[in-house]
Amino acid sequence: MRTEIIEKQYKDVCANITAGNVDSLRIRSEKTASVRVYDGGYLGIAGKKGAYSLKSLEKEAKDNLSRKIPYCDKPESPLVLSVDTRKKIIDDKDFLAYVKNAAKRVADENPDFLINGKAYLHETATSFDNGEGRKLDYKGNSTEFVILFKDKKSANIMDGSFGFEGNKIVGEEFFNDVKTELDAFLVSASLPDGDKLPVIMSGAYFSFALQHFVAEIYCNGASLLNGKLGEKIFSENFSVVFDHNPERKFADDFFDAEGVVCDGYKSYLIKKGVMQNLLTTKADAEKFGVNNLGNADASYAGAPSISANGFAVERGDKSLGELLSGREAIFLDTSSGGDMTPDGNIALPCQLAFLYRDGKIVGRLPEFSLTGNIFDAFGKDFIGVCSLGDIFKSQSESNVIVTEMNVVNRK
C-alpha cells in the first residue's frame, strides 16, 4: 500500500473595472488537500477544501479503496526538488490604487470606448509527496490585467479585449498596445484580394484537434490520426509542447498531478511535424502500452485525468516580418463558435480581425469566416510561429502561428 499527498494553497486578489473605474475588490484564499492510496491495483481518493487532517483523509482514502477504482501503481523515482519563482510584483495594499490609475488612463486615452475588465494578483503553492522519496514543492505568483472594450456607438455588449499576464505590473508598452488596437478598431479596412490568405492567430485554435490525440480515442480506432503515431503529419515548422518551465509559466506547477517532472519541464505532442505522443495519464499509458506524456491533472478529490495544461506552440527563429516577406495578412483577434469536423475540416467565424500591413495592424476588417483542413493549415500551408510581440510589444512572451486559410462569407 502506498500513499500520495498533494497540498495546495491559492490566493487571488481581483479588482473589477466598470466604465473605467474600479467598483469592487475581492480577496480569496483557499487551501486543499488530496490523499491517494494505491493498493492491489486499485486507487482510493479523499480530498477536502479548507481546514483538514491528513490522518483523517488517509483513513477516508483507504476506506474508498472498496470502490474498486482500477489504477496502476507506478510511483516516480525518488527526487527532492523545490522551486520558488515568486517575484515582488506589488503589495496587496497598493493594488487597488494601481488598478484605478491604470483603468483611468486606458479610459482617458481611448475616449471613444467604454472600458471594463478585471485585474488579478495570483499566488500559489503546491507540495507533492508520493511516499516513495519523491517530494516536490512549488511556489509562484503572477498578475493579469484584462481590458474589455466597447465602441460607444456599438450595439454590442462587448467588442473586444486586450490582456496581459506576467510577473510585473503593466507598463508603457501595455498602454501603447491597447491604444494601437483601439485606434485600429476605429478604422475600416478591406480584406485583401484572394480566396486563400495568410492568417496570424493564436496557436490555441489547434485545440480543436486535441481530442484526436487522446490515448483512449486513438487506441480504440476512433481518431482522425489513427496509425500516425511516430509519423510526420504536419509541417516541420510546427511543434506542440506542454510547457511547465517555472520561469516561463507563471503560477503553474512544474510537475503534473502524478508527480512527473519532464525533461526540460516540457513534453512534445508534436515535434517538427512528427506526432510524438498521445494525451495520457499513467493509467492510460499502462493500459494502452504507450508513453506517458506527463501532463495529468486532477481535482482535489478526483483521480488523475488528461489535460492540456501548459499547451503551447513552439516558436521558430523568424520574426513575423520575415515569415510574411512583405505580404498583407489577417490578424485574427476573436473567433467564437468554430469547430472541426471528424475528417479535419476547420471552420472559424471571425467576429474581430484586423488587417496587418508593414509591421502593424492598420484597420478593422468586416466579419468573415476562415476554413481549411487541419492537414493543410498545419501542414503544406503552414508558414511558421513567431512572437506576438512583433505586433504588440507587451505580448512578447506569447506566440502566434502564421498559416494560410480560405476566406469565405465575406461581407
C-alpha positions in Angstrom: 0.0 0.0 0.0 1.3 3.4 -0.9 0.0 6.9 0.0 0.4 10.1 -2.0 -0.3 13.5 -0.5 -0.9 16.7 -2.5 -1.4 20.0 -0.7 -2.2 23.3 -2.4 -2.8 26.9 -1.4 -4.2 29.7 -3.5 -4.6 33.4 -3.1 -6.3 35.7 -5.5 -6.8 39.5 -5.4 -9.3 40.6 -8.0 -10.3 44.2 -8.9 -13.3 44.7 -11.1 -13.3 47.5 -13.7 -16.6 49.1 -14.9 -16.7 52.1 -17.2 -13.0 53.0 -16.5 -13.4 52.8 -12.7 -12.8 50.1 -10.1 -16.0 49.3 -8.4 -15.1 46.3 -6.3 -12.1 44.4 -4.8 -12.2 40.7 -3.8 -9.6 38.7 -2.0 -10.0 34.9 -2.0 -7.7 32.4 -0.2 -8.2 28.7 -0.4 -6.3 25.6 0.6 -6.9 22.0 -0.5 -5.5 18.6 0.4 -5.7 15.4 -1.6 -4.7 11.9 -0.4 -4.5 9.0 -2.8 -3.9 5.4 -1.6 -2.8 2.7 -4.0 -3.3 -1.0 -3.2 -3.7 -4.1 -5.2 -4.3 -2.3 -8.5 -6.9 0.0 -7.0 -7.0 3.6 -6.1 -8.7 5.2 -3.1 -9.1 9.0 -3.0 -10.1 11.6 -0.4 -9.9 15.4 -0.6 -11.0 18.4 1.3 -11.1 22.2 0.9 -10.3 24.4 3.9 -9.1 23.0 7.3 -8.2 19.3 7.1 -6.5 16.5 8.9 -4.2 14.4 6.7 -4.7 11.4 9.1 -8.4 11.6 8.6 -8.1 12.0 4.8 -5.8 9.0 4.6 -8.3 6.8 6.5 -11.1 8.0 4.2 -8.9 7.2 1.1 -8.2 3.7 2.4 -11.9 3.2 3.0 -12.6 4.3 -0.5 -10.5 1.5 -1.9 -13.7 -0.5 -1.5 -15.0 1.4 -4.6 -12.6 -0.7 -6.7 -11.3 2.1 -8.9 -8.7 0.4 -11.1 -5.4 2.3 -11.3 -1.8 1.2 -11.8 0.7 1.9 -9.1 3.9 3.2 -10.7 5.5 5.8 -8.5 8.1 8.1 -9.9 11.7 7.6 -8.7 13.0 9.5 -5.6 13.6 13.2 -6.2 13.6 16.1 -3.8 13.1 19.4 -5.7 11.8 22.8 -4.5 11.3 25.7 -6.9 10.2 29.2 -5.9 9.7 31.7 -8.7 7.8 34.4 -6.7 8.6 37.9 -7.7 7.9 41.2 -6.0 5.0 42.4 -8.2 3.1 44.9 -6.0 1.9 44.9 -2.4 -1.8 44.0 -1.8 -2.3 47.4 -0.1 -1.2 49.2 -3.3 -3.0 47.0 -5.8 -6.3 48.9 -5.7 -4.7 52.3 -6.4 -2.6 50.8 -9.2 -5.6 49.3 -10.9 -7.7 52.5 -10.5 -4.9 54.6 -12.1 -4.3 52.1 -14.9 -8.0 51.8 -15.8 -8.5 55.5 -15.7 -5.5 56.0 -18.1 -6.9 53.5 -20.6 -10.3 55.1 -20.5 -8.8 58.7 -20.8 -6.6 57.7 -23.7 -9.4 55.9 -25.6 -12.4 58.2 -25.2 -14.5 56.5 -27.9 -14.7 53.4 -25.9 -16.3 52.1 -22.7 -13.6 50.3 -20.7 -14.4 47.3 -18.5 -12.3 44.5 -17.3 -10.5 42.8 -14.4 -7.1 42.8 -12.8 -5.7 40.0 -10.7 -2.8 39.0 -8.4 -2.4 35.3 -8.1 -0.2 33.4 -5.7 0.0 29.6 -5.5 1.9 26.9 -3.6 1.8 23.2 -4.2 3.6 20.3 -2.5 3.6 16.7 -3.7 4.8 13.6 -1.7 4.5 10.2 -3.4 5.5 8.2 -0.3 8.5 6.8 -2.1 11.0 9.6 -1.8 9.6 12.0 -4.4 9.0 15.3 -2.7 8.2 18.3 -4.9 7.4 21.8 -3.9 6.5 24.8 -6.0 5.7 28.5 -5.2 4.9 31.1 -7.7 2.9 34.3 -8.4 1.6 36.2 -11.4 -0.6 39.1 -12.3 -3.2 39.7 -15.0 -4.8 42.8 -16.5 -7.7 42.3 -18.9 -9.4 45.1 -20.7 -12.8 44.6 -22.3 -13.7 47.4 -24.7 -16.9 48.5 -26.4 -17.2 51.2 -29.0 -19.7 53.7 -27.6 -21.5 53.7 -30.9 -21.7 49.9 -31.0 -24.9 47.9 -30.2 -22.8 45.0 -28.9 -22.3 44.2 -25.2 -18.5 44.0 -25.9 -16.5 44.5 -29.0 -13.1 43.0 -28.0 -10.5 42.5 -25.3 -6.8 43.0 -24.6 -4.9 41.3 -21.8 -1.6 40.9 -20.2 -0.2 38.2 -18.0 3.2 38.1 -16.3 5.2 38.7 -13.1 5.1 42.5 -13.2 2.6 45.3 -13.4 1.6 46.7 -16.7 3.8 49.5 -18.1 4.0 51.9 -21.1 4.1 49.1 -23.6 0.7 47.8 -22.4 -1.0 51.2 -22.7 0.6 51.8 -26.1 -0.6 48.4 -27.3 -4.2 49.0 -26.1 -4.3 52.3 -27.9 -2.8 50.7 -31.0 -5.6 48.1 -31.1 -8.4 50.5 -30.3 -7.2 53.1 -32.8 -7.1 50.3 -35.5 -10.6 49.3 -34.4 -12.0 52.7 -35.5 -10.5 52.4 -39.0 -12.4 50.4 -41.6 -10.2 48.1 -43.7 -10.9 45.8 -46.6 -9.9 42.2 -46.9 -7.1 41.7 -49.4 -7.9 40.0 -52.7 -7.6 36.2 -52.9 -9.5 33.2 -51.7 -6.6 32.0 -49.6 -4.7 34.5 -47.4 -2.1 34.5 -44.6 -3.6 34.5 -41.1 -1.9 35.4 -37.9 -3.7 33.7 -34.9 -3.3 32.1 -31.6 -2.0 28.5 -31.6 -4.9 27.7 -29.3 -7.0 27.2 -32.4 -5.2 23.9 -32.8 -7.0 22.7 -29.7 -9.9 21.6 -31.9 -7.7 18.7 -32.8 -6.6 17.7 -29.3 -9.4 15.1 -28.9 -7.8 13.1 -31.6 -4.6 12.8 -29.5 -6.4 11.3 -26.5 -5.0 7.8 -25.9 -8.3 6.1 -25.3 -9.8 7.6 -28.5 -6.7 6.9 -30.6 -6.1 3.3 -29.4 -9.7 2.4 -29.9 -9.5 3.4 -33.6 -11.8 6.5 -33.3 -9.2 9.2 -34.0 -8.6 11.1 -37.3 -4.9 10.3 -36.7 -5.2 6.5 -36.4 -1.9 4.8 -37.2 0.0 8.0 -37.5 1.9 7.9 -34.1 5.6 8.4 -34.9 4.9 9.7 -38.4 5.4 13.2 -39.8 1.9 14.6 -40.4 2.3 18.4 -40.2 4.9 21.0 -41.3 8.4 20.6 -39.9 7.9 24.2 -38.7 5.1 23.1 -36.4 5.7 21.8 -32.9 3.2 21.5 -30.0 4.5 21.2 -26.4 3.2 21.2 -22.9 5.5 23.6 -21.2 5.8 23.8 -17.4 9.0 25.7 -17.2 8.5 27.7 -14.0 10.5 30.7 -15.4 8.0 31.0 -18.3 4.7 29.6 -16.9 3.8 31.9 -14.1 2.0 30.4 -11.1 2.0 26.9 -12.8 3.4 23.8 -11.1 6.5 22.4 -12.8 5.2 18.8 -12.2 1.9 17.1 -13.1 -0.8 15.7 -10.9 1.1 12.4 -10.7 4.5 13.9 -9.8 6.0 13.6 -13.3 8.7 16.2 -14.0 9.5 16.2 -17.7 13.0 16.8 -19.2 13.4 20.5 -19.5 10.0 20.9 -17.9 8.3 20.2 -21.2 7.0 17.3 -23.3 6.2 17.2 -27.0 2.9 16.2 -28.5 4.2 17.1 -32.0 7.8 17.8 -32.8 8.8 19.3 -36.1 5.6 17.9 -37.6 6.0 14.4 -36.2 3.3 13.0 -33.9 5.4 12.2 -30.8 2.9 11.3 -28.1 -0.7 10.8 -27.0 -2.6 12.6 -24.2 -2.4 10.2 -21.3 -2.4 9.6 -17.6 -0.1 6.9 -16.1 -3.2 4.6 -16.1 -3.9 5.2 -19.8 -0.2 4.8 -20.7 -0.1 1.4 -18.9 -3.5 0.3 -20.4 -2.6 1.1 -24.0 1.2 0.4 -23.9 2.2 4.0 -24.9 4.5 6.6 -23.4 3.2 8.7 -20.6 3.1 12.4 -21.7 3.5 13.6 -18.0 0.7 16.1 -18.2 -2.0 14.8 -16.0 -4.3 17.0 -13.9 -6.7 16.2 -11.1 -9.3 17.9 -8.9 -8.6 17.9 -5.2 -10.9 15.0 -4.7 -10.6 13.3 -8.1 -8.5 10.7 -9.9 -5.8 11.9 -12.4 -7.2 12.8 -15.8 -5.7 14.0 -19.1 -5.2 17.7 -19.5 -3.9 20.4 -21.9 -2.2 22.4 -19.1 0.8 24.2 -20.4 -0.3 23.9 -24.1 1.9 26.0 -26.4 3.1 26.1 -30.0 6.9 26.3 -30.1 8.4 29.5 -31.5 10.6 29.4 -34.5 13.7 31.6 -35.2 12.0 34.0 -37.7 10.2 37.3 -37.0 6.7 38.0 -38.3 8.1 40.3 -40.9 10.5 37.5 -42.1 7.6 34.9 -42.2 5.4 37.2 -44.3 8.0 38.7 -46.5 6.0 41.9 -47.1 2.6 40.2 -47.6 -0.5 41.6 -46.1 -2.2 39.3 -43.7 -5.3 38.9 -41.5 -4.7 39.2 -37.7 -7.4 37.1 -36.1 -8.4 38.6 -32.7 -11.7 36.9 -31.9 -13.4 33.8 -33.2 -16.3 32.2 -31.4 -18.4 29.2 -32.5 -15.7 27.5 -34.6 -15.4 23.7 -34.8 -13.7 20.9 -36.6 -15.4 18.0 -38.4 -14.4 14.4 -37.9 -12.4 14.5 -41.2 -10.4 17.5 -40.1 -12.1 20.4 -41.8 -11.9 23.6 -39.7 -14.4 26.5 -39.7 -13.8 29.7 -37.8 -16.3 32.5 -37.8 -14.3 35.7 -37.3 -16.0 38.3 -35.2 -13.0 40.6 -34.8 -10.0 40.7 -37.1 -7.5 43.4 -38.3 -5.6 44.0 -41.5 -1.8 43.6 -40.9 0.5 45.5 -43.1 4.1 46.6 -42.9 4.6 45.5 -39.3 1.4 46.7 -37.7 -2.4 46.4 -37.7 -3.9 49.2 -39.7 -7.7 48.7 -39.6 -10.6 46.5 -38.6 -11.9 44.0 -41.2 -15.6 43.2 -41.8 -16.8 39.9 -40.4 -16.0 36.8 -42.4 -15.1 33.1 -41.9 -11.9 31.0 -42.3 -11.9 27.4 -43.5 -9.3 24.8 -44.1 -8.3 21.3 -43.4 -6.1 20.6 -40.4 -3.5 18.7 -42.5 -3.3 21.8 -44.8 -3.4 24.6 -42.2 -0.7 23.0 -40.1 1.0 21.2 -43.0 1.6 22.4 -46.5 0.0 25.9 -45.9 1.8 26.4 -42.6 4.3 29.3 -42.5 5.7 29.4 -39.0 5.5 30.5 -35.4 6.7 33.9 -34.0 6.2 36.2 -31.1 3.1 38.2 -30.7 5.5 40.9 -29.5 6.2 41.6 -33.2 2.8 43.4 -33.2 2.2 44.2 -29.5 5.4 44.7 -27.5 3.8 43.9 -24.2 2.9 40.4 -25.5 6.5 39.3 -26.3 6.1 36.1 -24.2 3.1 35.0 -26.3 3.4 33.1 -29.6 1.2 33.2 -32.7 1.0 30.9 -35.7 1.1 32.1 -39.3 -0.7 29.9 -41.9 -2.8 30.2 -45.0 -6.6 29.6 -44.8 -9.5 30.0 -47.1 -11.6 33.2 -46.7 -15.3 32.7 -47.1 -18.6 34.5 -46.2 -17.1 37.9 -47.0 -19.3 40.9 -46.1 
